[in-house]
C-alpha cells in the first residue's frame, strides 16, 4: 500500500496560535507609546490651565495696580508740599514692590545748614526732587535735641530706582562717610504722618 501522508501542520479553522516574541514586543511598545502620549496630553492640558490662570492673575494684578496708582495719585494731589508729594511717591512705590527703603545717612552728623540736603544730593548725584528723599534728623547731645547745631542728613532711596551702591560710592568720593540701613515703607508712612500731625499741632 502507498505510504500514508505526513501529518498536516496547517492550523485548523477556528484554532489560535501563541503570539510570537515580535508580537509581544510590538504590543508592549505600542502600550508605552500610548501611555506617553496620554501623559503628554495631560501635561499640555495642565500647562494650558496654568497659563489661563496666570493670564487671569495678570489681568487682576494690572487692575489692582491701576487702582493703587489712581489712589496714590489722589494722595499726591492732596499733599500740600513738594516734600510730602515726594515722600508719598517714593514710599508707595517701594511698598507696591514689596521691598524695603534704603536710608543712607551721613556720619558723623554734619552742620544742619539750609543747603545741607542740596549739597548731599549733589555729592550723591541723585535727583532729590523726583526720586530721592533727603531729610534732616536732629542729633541728641547731652539729652537735648539740637536740630540747628548738628544733624544726620539722610537720603531715603527706592533701591529699584536708585542704586544704593552708587550713592555710597559717590558720597565716599566726596569725603562723606555714610551708614546704610533699611526701612519698612509701612512703618515709615505711619511715623511720617504722625510727625506731620505733630508739626501741624505745634504750628512748626
C-alpha positions as CSV (number, residue, x, y, z in Angstrom):
1,X,0.0,0.0,0.0
2,X,1.1,3.6,-0.7
3,X,2.8,5.4,2.2
4,X,0.5,7.5,4.4
5,X,0.8,11.3,4.0
6,X,2.7,13.3,6.8
7,X,0.5,14.9,9.5
8,X,-0.8,18.3,8.4
9,X,0.8,21.4,10.1
10,X,-1.9,23.8,8.9
11,X,-3.9,25.2,11.8
12,X,-7.5,24.2,11.6
13,X,-10.2,26.8,11.2
14,X,-11.0,28.5,14.5
15,X,-7.8,27.5,16.2
16,X,-5.4,30.1,17.7
17,X,-1.6,30.1,17.9
18,X,0.6,31.7,20.6
19,X,1.9,35.2,19.8
20,X,5.5,35.4,18.7
21,X,8.1,37.3,20.6
22,X,7.9,40.0,18.0
23,X,4.2,40.4,18.5
24,X,4.7,40.7,22.3
25,X,7.4,43.3,22.0
26,X,5.4,45.3,19.4
27,X,2.3,45.3,21.7
28,X,4.4,46.5,24.7
29,X,6.0,49.3,22.6
30,X,2.5,50.4,21.4
31,X,1.3,50.5,25.0
32,X,4.3,52.5,26.2
33,X,3.8,55.0,23.3
34,X,0.1,55.3,24.2
35,X,0.9,56.0,27.8
36,X,3.5,58.6,26.9
37,X,1.0,60.3,24.5
38,X,-1.7,60.3,27.2
39,X,0.8,61.7,29.8
40,X,1.9,64.4,27.3
41,X,-1.7,65.4,26.6
42,X,-2.4,65.6,30.4
43,X,0.7,67.8,30.9
44,X,-0.3,70.0,28.0
45,X,-3.8,70.4,29.4
46,X,-2.4,71.3,32.9
47,X,0.0,73.8,31.3
48,X,-2.8,75.4,29.4
49,X,-4.9,75.6,32.6
50,X,-2.0,77.2,34.4
51,X,-1.4,79.6,31.5
52,X,-5.1,80.7,31.6
53,X,-4.9,81.1,35.4
54,X,-1.7,83.1,35.1
55,X,-3.3,85.4,32.4
56,X,-6.3,85.9,34.7
57,X,-3.9,86.8,37.6
58,X,-2.1,89.3,35.4
59,X,-5.4,90.9,34.5
60,X,-6.3,91.1,38.2
61,X,-2.9,92.4,39.1
62,X,-3.0,95.1,36.4
63,X,-6.4,96.2,37.6
64,X,-5.2,96.4,41.2
65,X,-2.1,98.3,40.1
66,X,-4.2,100.8,38.2
67,X,-6.4,101.2,41.2
68,X,-3.5,101.7,43.5
69,X,-1.8,104.1,41.2
70,X,-5.0,106.2,41.0
71,X,-5.3,106.2,44.8
72,X,-1.6,107.2,45.2
73,X,-2.0,110.0,42.6
74,X,-5.0,111.2,44.5
75,X,-3.0,111.4,47.7
76,X,-0.1,113.1,45.9
77,X,-2.6,115.6,44.6
78,X,-3.9,116.3,48.1
79,X,-0.4,116.7,49.6
80,X,0.4,120.4,50.4
81,X,4.1,120.5,49.9
82,X,6.6,119.0,47.4
83,X,8.3,117.2,50.3
84,X,5.0,115.4,51.1
85,X,4.4,114.6,47.5
86,X,7.9,113.1,47.1
87,X,7.6,111.1,50.3
88,X,4.3,109.5,49.1
89,X,5.6,108.8,45.7
90,X,8.8,107.0,46.9
91,X,7.3,105.2,49.8
92,X,4.3,104.0,47.8
93,X,6.5,102.6,45.0
94,X,8.6,100.6,47.4
95,X,5.5,99.3,49.3
96,X,3.9,98.2,46.0
97,X,7.1,96.2,45.1
98,X,7.1,94.5,48.5
99,X,10.6,95.8,49.2
100,X,12.3,98.0,51.7
101,X,13.6,101.5,51.6
102,X,17.3,102.1,51.9
103,X,18.4,105.0,54.1
104,X,21.9,106.4,53.5
105,X,22.9,108.7,56.4
106,X,26.0,110.9,56.9
107,X,28.2,110.0,59.8
108,X,29.2,111.7,61.9
109,X,26.5,114.3,61.9
110,X,27.1,117.4,59.8
111,X,26.0,121.0,60.3
112,X,22.3,121.3,59.6
113,X,22.5,124.3,57.3
114,X,19.7,125.1,55.0
115,X,21.7,123.8,52.0
116,X,22.9,120.6,53.6
117,X,20.5,118.5,51.6
118,X,21.3,120.3,48.4
119,X,25.0,119.6,49.0
120,X,24.4,115.9,49.9
121,X,22.1,115.3,46.9
122,X,24.7,116.9,44.6
123,X,27.5,114.9,46.1
124,X,25.5,111.7,45.8
125,X,24.5,112.6,42.2
126,X,20.8,111.8,42.8
127,X,17.5,113.5,41.9
128,X,16.2,114.8,45.2
129,X,13.3,116.5,43.5
130,X,11.6,113.5,41.9
131,X,13.3,110.3,43.1
132,X,15.2,110.5,46.4
133,X,14.0,111.9,49.8
134,X,16.6,114.0,51.7
135,X,15.8,114.6,55.3
136,X,17.5,116.0,58.5
137,X,17.2,114.3,61.8
138,X,18.2,116.1,65.0
139,X,21.0,114.6,67.0
140,X,20.8,114.2,70.7
141,X,23.6,115.9,72.6
142,X,23.6,115.7,76.4
143,X,20.0,114.7,76.4
144,X,18.9,117.7,74.2
145,X,18.0,117.7,70.6
146,X,19.9,120.3,68.6
147,X,18.5,120.4,65.1
148,X,20.2,123.7,64.4
149,X,23.5,122.6,65.8
150,X,24.1,119.2,64.1
151,X,22.0,116.7,62.2
152,X,22.1,113.4,60.4
153,X,21.5,114.1,56.8
154,X,19.9,111.1,55.2
155,X,18.9,110.0,51.7
156,X,15.9,107.7,51.6
157,X,16.1,105.6,48.4
158,X,13.9,103.3,46.4
159,X,16.6,100.7,45.6
160,X,14.7,99.6,42.4
161,X,15.1,103.1,41.0
162,X,18.4,104.4,42.5
163,X,21.4,102.1,43.1
164,X,22.4,102.4,46.7
165,X,25.9,101.3,46.0
166,X,26.3,104.2,43.5
167,X,25.1,106.7,46.1
168,X,27.5,105.3,48.8
169,X,30.4,105.4,46.3
170,X,29.7,109.0,45.2
171,X,29.4,110.2,48.8
172,X,32.6,108.4,49.7
173,X,34.4,110.1,46.8
174,X,33.2,113.5,48.1
175,X,34.6,112.7,51.5
176,X,31.4,111.8,53.3
177,X,31.3,108.7,55.5
178,X,27.9,107.0,55.5
179,X,25.9,104.2,57.1
180,X,23.1,102.5,55.3
181,X,20.0,101.0,56.9
182,X,16.7,99.7,55.7
183,X,13.2,101.0,56.5
184,X,9.8,99.3,56.2
185,X,7.7,101.6,54.0
186,X,4.5,100.9,56.0
187,X,6.2,101.9,59.3
188,X,7.8,104.9,57.7
189,X,4.5,106.1,56.4
190,X,2.9,105.8,59.8
191,X,5.8,107.7,61.5
192,X,5.9,110.3,58.8
193,X,2.2,111.0,59.0
194,X,2.4,111.2,62.8
195,X,5.3,113.8,62.5
196,X,3.2,115.9,60.1
197,X,0.3,115.9,62.6
198,X,2.7,116.9,65.4
199,X,4.2,119.7,63.4
200,X,0.7,120.9,62.4
201,X,-0.4,120.9,66.1
202,X,2.6,122.9,67.1
203,X,2.5,125.1,64.0
204,X,6.0,124.3,63.2
